[in-house]
Amino acid sequence: MSIYWWFLIPAIFLSAFSGPIDEAVKTDGKLKKVILVFSAGVASVCGIAIIASLFAK
């Protein structure tokens, strides 16, 4: 279960700073959407895996 937290932390970090990252590379808001979708996907997969591992015991 602890390995999932290592994937969840960068996903939270990327979603929190998607605006400044998008402004730094100047991509007209497209990169921000990609980062948010990717972060949401990683967070949902990690959340499902964490919940599944709790019920598997």
Backbone as XML, in Angstrom:
<?xml version="1.0"?>
<chain id="A" units="angstrom">
  <residue number="1" name="MET">
    <atom name="N" x="0.817" y="-1.201" z="0.000"/>
    <atom name="CA" x="0.000" y="0.000" z="0.000"/>
    <atom name="C" x="0.859" y="1.262" z="0.000"/>
  </residue>
  <residue number="2" name="SER">
    <atom name="N" x="2.037" y="1.203" z="0.597"/>
    <atom name="CA" x="2.854" y="2.412" z="0.702"/>
    <atom name="C" x="3.379" y="2.884" z="-0.655"/>
  </residue>
  <residue number="3" name="ILE">
    <atom name="N" x="3.513" y="1.980" z="-1.621"/>
    <atom name="CA" x="4.013" y="2.379" z="-2.934"/>
    <atom name="C" x="3.037" y="3.311" z="-3.647"/>
  </residue>
  <residue number="4" name="TYR">
    <atom name="N" x="1.750" y="3.170" z="-3.393"/>
    <atom name="CA" x="0.761" y="4.018" z="-4.056"/>
    <atom name="C" x="0.890" y="5.473" z="-3.626"/>
  </residue>
  <residue number="5" name="TRP">
    <atom name="N" x="1.311" y="5.689" z="-2.395"/>
    <atom name="CA" x="1.486" y="7.066" z="-1.913"/>
    <atom name="C" x="2.591" y="7.774" z="-2.664"/>
  </residue>
  <residue number="6" name="TRP">
    <atom name="N" x="3.587" y="7.040" z="-3.130"/>
    <atom name="CA" x="4.674" y="7.664" z="-3.887"/>
    <atom name="C" x="4.209" y="8.130" z="-5.265"/>
  </residue>
  <residue number="7" name="PHE">
    <atom name="N" x="3.149" y="7.544" z="-5.782"/>
    <atom name="CA" x="2.565" y="8.012" z="-7.038"/>
    <atom name="C" x="1.544" y="9.124" z="-6.800"/>
  </residue>
  <residue number="8" name="LEU">
    <atom name="N" x="0.903" y="9.080" z="-5.656"/>
    <atom name="CA" x="-0.136" y="10.053" z="-5.346"/>
    <atom name="C" x="0.452" y="11.428" z="-5.028"/>
  </residue>
  <residue number="9" name="ILE">
    <atom name="N" x="1.593" y="11.467" z="-4.387"/>
    <atom name="CA" x="2.228" y="12.748" z="-4.013"/>
    <atom name="C" x="2.590" y="13.584" z="-5.250"/>
  </residue>
  <residue number="10" name="PRO">
    <atom name="N" x="3.263" y="13.033" z="-6.275"/>
    <atom name="CA" x="3.523" y="13.854" z="-7.474"/>
    <atom name="C" x="2.255" y="14.275" z="-8.207"/>
  </residue>
  <residue number="11" name="ALA">
    <atom name="N" x="1.230" y="13.438" z="-8.190"/>
    <atom name="CA" x="-0.022" y="13.806" z="-8.849"/>
    <atom name="C" x="-0.642" y="15.025" z="-8.174"/>
  </residue>
  <residue number="12" name="ILE">
    <atom name="N" x="-0.618" y="15.045" z="-6.857"/>
    <atom name="CA" x="-1.140" y="16.206" z="-6.119"/>
    <atom name="C" x="-0.275" y="17.436" z="-6.394"/>
  </residue>
  <residue number="13" name="PHE">
    <atom name="N" x="1.037" y="17.253" z="-6.399"/>
    <atom name="CA" x="1.962" y="18.356" z="-6.672"/>
    <atom name="C" x="1.727" y="18.935" z="-8.065"/>
  </residue>
  <residue number="14" name="LEU">
    <atom name="N" x="1.594" y="18.065" z="-9.074"/>
    <atom name="CA" x="1.374" y="18.548" z="-10.436"/>
    <atom name="C" x="0.048" y="19.279" z="-10.577"/>
  </residue>
  <residue number="15" name="SER">
    <atom name="N" x="-0.994" y="18.757" z="-9.950"/>
    <atom name="CA" x="-2.287" y="19.428" z="-10.070"/>
    <atom name="C" x="-2.299" y="20.763" z="-9.342"/>
  </residue>
  <residue number="16" name="ALA">
    <atom name="N" x="-1.566" y="20.857" z="-8.235"/>
    <atom name="CA" x="-1.519" y="22.115" z="-7.491"/>
    <atom name="C" x="-0.751" y="23.197" z="-8.252"/>
  </residue>
  <residue number="17" name="PHE">
    <atom name="N" x="0.278" y="22.795" z="-8.994"/>
    <atom name="CA" x="1.111" y="23.764" z="-9.695"/>
    <atom name="C" x="0.952" y="23.717" z="-11.206"/>
  </residue>
  <residue number="18" name="SER">
    <atom name="N" x="-0.187" y="23.241" z="-11.687"/>
    <atom name="CA" x="-0.388" y="23.151" z="-13.132"/>
    <atom name="C" x="-0.453" y="24.525" z="-13.785"/>
  </residue>
  <residue number="19" name="GLY">
    <atom name="N" x="-0.986" y="25.507" z="-13.092"/>
    <atom name="CA" x="-1.051" y="26.867" z="-13.640"/>
    <atom name="C" x="0.317" y="27.485" z="-13.857"/>
  </residue>
  <residue number="20" name="PRO">
    <atom name="N" x="1.183" y="27.500" z="-12.819"/>
    <atom name="CA" x="2.526" y="28.043" z="-13.025"/>
    <atom name="C" x="3.360" y="27.255" z="-14.034"/>
  </residue>
  <residue number="21" name="ILE">
    <atom name="N" x="3.177" y="25.939" z="-14.077"/>
    <atom name="CA" x="3.908" y="25.136" z="-15.065"/>
    <atom name="C" x="3.462" y="25.520" z="-16.467"/>
  </residue>
  <residue number="22" name="ASP">
    <atom name="N" x="2.166" y="25.688" z="-16.660"/>
    <atom name="CA" x="1.629" y="26.071" z="-17.970"/>
    <atom name="C" x="2.127" y="27.447" z="-18.380"/>
  </residue>
  <residue number="23" name="GLU">
    <atom name="N" x="2.181" y="28.384" z="-17.442"/>
    <atom name="CA" x="2.681" y="29.730" z="-17.763"/>
    <atom name="C" x="4.168" y="29.713" z="-18.082"/>
  </residue>
  <residue number="24" name="ALA">
    <atom name="N" x="4.922" y="28.837" z="-17.431"/>
    <atom name="CA" x="6.371" y="28.782" z="-17.664"/>
    <atom name="C" x="6.697" y="28.272" z="-19.070"/>
  </residue>
  <residue number="25" name="VAL">
    <atom name="N" x="5.905" y="27.330" z="-19.583"/>
    <atom name="CA" x="6.186" y="26.811" z="-20.915"/>
    <atom name="C" x="5.333" y="27.458" z="-21.997"/>
  </residue>
  <residue number="26" name="LYS">
    <atom name="N" x="4.380" y="28.310" z="-21.609"/>
    <atom name="CA" x="3.576" y="29.124" z="-22.533"/>
    <atom name="C" x="2.895" y="28.285" z="-23.617"/>
  </residue>
  <residue number="27" name="THR">
    <atom name="N" x="1.906" y="27.475" z="-23.216"/>
    <atom name="CA" x="1.245" y="26.589" z="-24.167"/>
    <atom name="C" x="-0.238" y="26.906" z="-24.358"/>
  </residue>
  <residue number="28" name="ASP">
    <atom name="N" x="-0.683" y="28.093" z="-24.059"/>
    <atom name="CA" x="-2.071" y="28.530" z="-24.270"/>
    <atom name="C" x="-3.089" y="27.706" z="-23.484"/>
  </residue>
  <residue number="29" name="GLY">
    <atom name="N" x="-2.741" y="27.206" z="-22.337"/>
    <atom name="CA" x="-3.677" y="26.490" z="-21.482"/>
    <atom name="C" x="-3.872" y="25.030" z="-21.802"/>
  </residue>
  <residue number="30" name="LYS">
    <atom name="N" x="-3.292" y="24.541" z="-22.897"/>
    <atom name="CA" x="-3.467" y="23.140" z="-23.264"/>
    <atom name="C" x="-2.710" y="22.222" z="-22.309"/>
  </residue>
  <residue number="31" name="LEU">
    <atom name="N" x="-1.518" y="22.604" z="-21.910"/>
    <atom name="CA" x="-0.726" y="21.768" z="-21.020"/>
    <atom name="C" x="-1.374" y="21.665" z="-19.644"/>
  </residue>
  <residue number="32" name="LYS">
    <atom name="N" x="-2.006" y="22.746" z="-19.195"/>
    <atom name="CA" x="-2.672" y="22.728" z="-17.897"/>
    <atom name="C" x="-3.771" y="21.671" z="-17.880"/>
  </residue>
  <residue number="33" name="LYS">
    <atom name="N" x="-4.538" y="21.581" z="-18.962"/>
    <atom name="CA" x="-5.600" y="20.578" z="-19.043"/>
    <atom name="C" x="-5.022" y="19.174" z="-19.051"/>
  </residue>
  <residue number="34" name="VAL">
    <atom name="N" x="-3.939" y="18.980" z="-19.779"/>
    <atom name="CA" x="-3.295" y="17.664" z="-19.843"/>
    <atom name="C" x="-2.770" y="17.267" z="-18.469"/>
  </residue>
  <residue number="35" name="ILE">
    <atom name="N" x="-2.132" y="18.197" z="-17.782"/>
    <atom name="CA" x="-1.606" y="17.913" z="-16.447"/>
    <atom name="C" x="-2.730" y="17.573" z="-15.487"/>
  </residue>
  <residue number="36" name="LEU">
    <atom name="N" x="-3.831" y="18.318" z="-15.535"/>
    <atom name="CA" x="-4.951" y="18.047" z="-14.638"/>
    <atom name="C" x="-5.603" y="16.700" z="-14.926"/>
  </residue>
  <residue number="37" name="VAL">
    <atom name="N" x="-5.764" y="16.345" z="-16.189"/>
    <atom name="CA" x="-6.346" y="15.047" z="-16.538"/>
    <atom name="C" x="-5.417" y="13.913" z="-16.101"/>
  </residue>
  <residue number="38" name="PHE">
    <atom name="N" x="-4.131" y="14.056" z="-16.348"/>
    <atom name="CA" x="-3.163" y="13.042" z="-15.945"/>
    <atom name="C" x="-3.137" y="12.888" z="-14.426"/>
  </residue>
  <residue number="39" name="SER">
    <atom name="N" x="-3.134" y="14.004" z="-13.709"/>
    <atom name="CA" x="-3.112" y="13.967" z="-12.250"/>
    <atom name="C" x="-4.384" y="13.335" z="-11.690"/>
  </residue>
  <residue number="40" name="ALA">
    <atom name="N" x="-5.515" y="13.664" z="-12.271"/>
    <atom name="CA" x="-6.773" y="13.066" z="-11.823"/>
    <atom name="C" x="-6.789" y="11.564" z="-12.090"/>
  </residue>
  <residue number="41" name="GLY">
    <atom name="N" x="-6.259" y="11.148" z="-13.207"/>
    <atom name="CA" x="-6.185" y="9.719" z="-13.518"/>
    <atom name="C" x="-5.293" y="8.966" z="-12.555"/>
  </residue>
  <residue number="42" name="VAL">
    <atom name="N" x="-4.116" y="9.519" z="-12.292"/>
    <atom name="CA" x="-3.197" y="8.879" z="-11.355"/>
    <atom name="C" x="-3.793" y="8.849" z="-9.952"/>
  </residue>
  <residue number="43" name="ALA">
    <atom name="N" x="-4.425" y="9.948" z="-9.535"/>
    <atom name="CA" x="-5.034" y="10.001" z="-8.203"/>
    <atom name="C" x="-6.178" y="8.998" z="-8.083"/>
  </residue>
  <residue number="44" name="SER">
    <atom name="N" x="-6.981" y="8.853" z="-9.127"/>
    <atom name="CA" x="-8.094" y="7.899" z="-9.052"/>
    <atom name="C" x="-7.598" y="6.454" z="-9.042"/>
  </residue>
  <residue number="45" name="VAL">
    <atom name="N" x="-6.598" y="6.142" z="-9.851"/>
    <atom name="CA" x="-6.038" y="4.784" z="-9.852"/>
    <atom name="C" x="-5.407" y="4.464" z="-8.502"/>
  </residue>
  <residue number="46" name="CYS">
    <atom name="N" x="-4.658" y="5.409" z="-7.950"/>
    <atom name="CA" x="-4.050" y="5.192" z="-6.637"/>
    <atom name="C" x="-5.118" y="5.062" z="-5.555"/>
  </residue>
  <residue number="47" name="GLY">
    <atom name="N" x="-6.152" y="5.868" z="-5.624"/>
    <atom name="CA" x="-7.231" y="5.778" z="-4.645"/>
    <atom name="C" x="-7.927" y="4.435" z="-4.689"/>
  </residue>
  <residue number="48" name="ILE">
    <atom name="N" x="-8.217" y="3.951" z="-5.883"/>
    <atom name="CA" x="-8.851" y="2.642" z="-6.039"/>
    <atom name="C" x="-7.932" y="1.543" z="-5.517"/>
  </residue>
  <residue number="49" name="ALA">
    <atom name="N" x="-6.649" y="1.624" z="-5.828"/>
    <atom name="CA" x="-5.703" y="0.608" z="-5.365"/>
    <atom name="C" x="-5.560" y="0.620" z="-3.846"/>
  </residue>
  <residue number="50" name="ILE">
    <atom name="N" x="-5.559" y="1.804" z="-3.254"/>
    <atom name="CA" x="-5.447" y="1.891" z="-1.800"/>
    <atom name="C" x="-6.690" y="1.306" z="-1.138"/>
  </residue>
  <residue number="51" name="ILE">
    <atom name="N" x="-7.854" y="1.641" z="-1.656"/>
    <atom name="CA" x="-9.102" y="1.105" z="-1.101"/>
    <atom name="C" x="-9.174" y="-0.409" z="-1.288"/>
  </residue>
  <residue number="52" name="ALA">
    <atom name="N" x="-8.766" y="-0.894" z="-2.454"/>
    <atom name="CA" x="-8.785" y="-2.339" z="-2.722"/>
    <atom name="C" x="-7.831" y="-3.078" z="-1.799"/>
  </residue>
  <residue number="53" name="SER">
    <atom name="N" x="-6.664" y="-2.506" z="-1.539"/>
    <atom name="CA" x="-5.709" y="-3.180" z="-0.651"/>
    <atom name="C" x="-6.193" y="-3.195" z="0.791"/>
  </residue>
  <residue number="54" name="LEU">
    <atom name="N" x="-6.978" y="-2.206" z="1.182"/>
    <atom name="CA" x="-7.528" y="-2.205" z="2.541"/>
    <atom name="C" x="-8.577" y="-3.311" z="2.718"/>
  </residue>
  <residue number="55" name="PHE">
    <atom name="N" x="-9.383" y="-3.538" z="1.681"/>
    <atom name="CA" x="-10.429" y="-4.555" z="1.762"/>
    <atom name="C" x="-9.904" y="-5.955" z="1.482"/>
  </residue>
  <residue number="56" name="ALA">
    <atom name="N" x="-8.720" y="-6.073" z="0.921"/>
    <atom name="CA" x="-8.169" y="-7.381" z="0.565"/>
    <atom name="C" x="-7.632" y="-8.134" z="1.781"/>
  </residue>
  <residue number="57" name="LYS">
    <atom name="N" x="-7.416" y="-7.435" z="2.861"/>
    <atom name="CA" x="-6.821" y="-8.090" z="4.045"/>
    <atom name="C" x="-7.809" y="-8.891" z="4.794"/>
  </residue>
</chain>
